[in-house]
Amino acid sequence: MIHNVFAVLSVLPDRPRRAAVRTLMDTVWRLRTTEQVLGRENLPSPPCLFICNHLSNADGFTLARALRPRKVYFLAGIKLQGTVMTRLGTEAVDTIFIRPNSSDIEPIKRAVETLKAGHSVLIFPEGGRSRTGALTQAKKGASLIARRAGVPIVPVAVSGTEKFMPIDDRDMGREQVRRAHLTVRFGRPFHLDELEPEATGAEDPRQALADAMMRRVAELLPPEYRGVYAGTPPDSETEDEAPGASLVSHAPPEPGR
């Protein structure tokens, strides 16, 4: 049913379409979910870089609702423009698109420029949605953005969205919504230089910093969601498989590293 509504809305002009999509999505979230937001007192003044685990295509709008009235730009894979529902869904939030499986560094530059212009940005360092619900290893470009922008980093943990809108690898544009309880938890902000001791002596310092960043997200999650960050630091990267993977796996070398 909801897919048919999106198809109808897609023919509207830009501004009324975006307004109608936001209204529709707010209604769906209100009727089909209960939502709990914890740690708002940890939010610093903009700009800041939010880093979050990634479970579902519902994550972006769930986080945008939790962050209101703060304006945040989300990094999202270009493939989300491939279906009517996901394309219109990305229009409901401010989006910087990235191209998976390419060496395109322009989105990294745009993210850094957006942060330096005084706006906040949210990224999913895993590079794609987890198929198990548990954390996979962060891609190293997350630490590159953090270093170049030099802004506070806020860890964020989301849970329940994988039950609200489960992944359908057969047809992403027809994923179904179900009743679910959603939780968003904001952790205390930190700066990248605070994590330097955790990267000392690492074979790949940039990856070590990305892992250290992601461990701050893991600390906010229930144990069953922590995945590779549940115990010892991970020692290998996961394969690129979802929106955002290229942002971090093909990032250029850091200056001075």
N, C-alpha and C positions, 0 to 999 in steps of 0.2 A: 504493500500500500504506500509506504513512505517513498519508495522509489518512483512511483507514478506521480506523486506530488512534486518531487524534485524535477521530474521531466517537464511538468507544466510550468514550474517557476523558471526553468532555464530559458524560456522564450521572452522573459521580461527584460526591459532595459537595465543597465548595470545597477544604478542606485536603488531603484525599487526592488530589484532582484535580491541584492545583498540584504536589504532591510527585511524582506519577506523570509529569506533563508534563516537569518538570525532569529526571527520571531518563531519560525517553525521549529528550529533546533532547541531554542529555549523551552518551548512547549513540550517537546519530546523528553528533554532532560527532566523537566519538572514532573511530568506524569509517570515516567518510567524509572526514575532513580530517586534514591535518597542520597544526600551529599554531605560530607563532613570535611571541613577545611581546618587544619591545625597549623599553628606556628606563624600566623600572620604577623605577630609581633616581631618576627625575625627579619621582615622585609626591610632592606635599606632604601634610602632614597635612590631614584634612578640616576644614572644608568647602572644596571647590573646584568650579569650573565646568569641565567637560570640553566641548570643541567638536570635532566630528569630521565628516569627509566621509561621504556616505551613498550606498551602492551597492546594497543589498539588504535584504529583510526579515530576513535572517540577521544583520545588523549588531548589533542589540541584544544578542542572546544571545552572540554572539562577543565583544563588548566586556565583557559581564557576566562571562564566563569569565576574560577577561584581567585583570579587576580584582579577582577574588576574593582574599581574603575581604572586601574593602572593599564596603560597601553603597552603591549609587548609584541614584538615581532617574532614569528616562529619560522624556523628553518624546516622546509618540507620537500620531499622528493618530487621531481617534475612528473613522475608517473601518476601522481594523484590527479593530474589534469586529464587522465585518460578515460574516466567515466563521469557521467553527469553528476552522480551523488557525491563522489569525492572531490570533483572540481568545485561544485558549489559549496561543499563543506569547507574547503580552504578559503573561499571568499568570505566566510563568516569570521575569519580572524585575519590579522595582518601577517602576510606570508612573504618570506624570501625563498624562492625555489632553488633547488640544487639538482644537478643531473647525476644520477647514479652511474657507476662504472665508467667514469671519465676522469680526466685529470684537470677538469675545469676548476680553477681556483677563484673565479670571480665571486661565487657566493661567500667564500671566506672573507674576501675583501669587503663585500657589501655588509656582512655581519659586523666586522670590525668598524667600518665607517658608521654604521647605524649606532653602535655603542658609543663611539667617540662623538657622535652628534647629540648625545644625551638621551637616547632611547634604549630601553631594555630589550634583550634578545633571549629567546629560549631555544635550546638545542637538545637533541636526544643523542648523547655521545655513543650509544651502541650502534648507531647507523641504521637501525631498522627495528621493527616490532619483534619482540621475543615470541617465539612459537611455543614456549613452555611456560611463560609467565615469569621465569627466573632470569636474572641479569646475565647477559653475555658480555664479553670484554669490550670495553670502550675503544673507539678508534682514536688514534693519536691526534687528529686535528682539533679535538676539543681543547687540548692544552695549548695549541697554537693560537686559537682564537682568544683564549684567556690571557695568554702572554702579550699578544699584540694590542689587546684592548686595555689591559691594565685596570679593569673594573672589579668590584666585589663579585664573587661567585656565590650563588645561592643554590644549595642542593635541594632537589624536590623529589618526593616519592609519591607515585600514584598507584593505587590498587583498586581492583574491582572493574576497571574498564574492559578487561579481557572477558568478563562475564556479561557486561552490558552490550558490547559489540564485538563478538568473537571474530577472529581472523577467518576468512574464507579464501583460501588460495586459489579456488576454482574461478571465483568472480568477485573481485574486491568491490565492485560497484553495486553488489546486491547483498552486502552483509546485513544481517538482521539485528535489530535491537531487542533486548530482553530486560526484564526487571533486574535491578542490581543496586547494591550499595557501593558508592564511590567514596574513596578517601584520598585527599590531597594533603600532604604534610610538607611544610617548608622548614628546612633546617637553618642553622646559624650561618651567616655569610662568612666567607674566608677569602684570602688573597692567594694567588698561585705561589708566591714566594714562601708562604708558610709550609708548603708541601715539599720544598726543595730537599730537606733531609731524607724524605722517603725515596727520592730519585738518585741520591748519592751513590755512585758506583754502578748504576744500572747500565746495561749494555745499550739500551735505547732510552735515554732520559726523557724524551718526549712521551713515549708510551708509558713510562713509569709515572709521569705526572698525570697523564690521563687516567691511569688506574687509581692513583691516589685520589683524584677528583671523584671517581665513581664509587670509591669506598665510602665517601661521605653520603652518597645517595643510599648505598646499601644499609648504612647504619639506621636510616629512617624507615626501612622496609621490614615487614614481618619476615622471619627466618626463611620461610618457604619461597620468598621472592628474591633472595640474595644471590643465588646462582654461583657464578665463578668468584664472587666477592664474599662468599660466606666464610672462607677460611684464609688460606694463604693466597698471596697475590697471584693472578693468572700468569702463565708463561708463554701463551700463544694467542694470536689474533683469530677471531672468528671470521668466516667468509662473508663478503659483502652480499647482502641478499635483499635489502629493502631500502626505502627512501632514506637518503642521507648518507649511505655508505661511502660514496666517493668523496664526500666532503672531508672525511678524515683519513681515509686510507691512501689517498693520492696527494696529500697536502705537501707543499714544498718544504725544503729544509728550513729550520728556524735560523734566523741570523745569529751567528756566534756559536752554533752548535754543529 
